[in-house]
Amino acid sequence: MTQEEKQVVTPAWLRKRAGKTQRRIAVELGTTESVVSKWERGVVIPHPALVDIPQYYKAYDCSVEELIEAFCNINLVVADRPNLEN
């Protein structure tokens, strides 16, 4: 397997691949850096209207499939983090 095949696609990974900051994504999507950070940490997941979805995949410079995969993978990445409360 190549390195790219092993890469878990997440919103943060898509953003970095596109060479954008959280601020740039926020501006393009009409939200705040704080909200983008929450998406990347899995605190919240965006719920765009269907007509807004193209704006999201254009901001992340990816396909619709990659966008869906990235936001679905947030739960996997968050679940793999150690629980620091114990």
TAUR-V508054 format. One record per helix or strand of 2 or more residues. SS is the DSSP state (H for helix, E for strand). FROM is the first residue (numbers start at 1). LEN is the number of residues. If there is no record, write none. Layout:
{{SS:FROM:LEN} {SS:FROM:LEN}}
//
This chain:
{{H:3:4} {H:11:7} {H:22:8} {H:33:9} {H:50:10} {H:64:17}}
//
